[in-house]
């Protein structure tokens, strides 16, 4: 379950990062203009949300590694 949640978190952060990049730089092919010059508060909030998202990804990766260690450690140290 930890792995599924971590992968969902990573995919949502990457989608948010892609949309934030379009909001900051625009897209000439789709005729989307950058909005950070017009709405700087929105861009600051998006930046804060992305930072919080990256911190949560790191936290869940550590949790995932700890869970894997907890499950696999008794199996690897089995005395024969």
Long-range contacts (C-beta under 8 A, 24 or more apart in sequence): 2-60, 2-63, 2-64, 2-67, 3-64, 5-60, 6-57, 6-60, 6-61, 6-63, 6-64, 9-53, 9-56, 9-57, 9-60, 10-57, 12-53, 13-50, 13-53, 13-54, 13-57, 16-46, 16-49, 16-50, 16-53, 17-50, 20-46, 20-47, 20-50
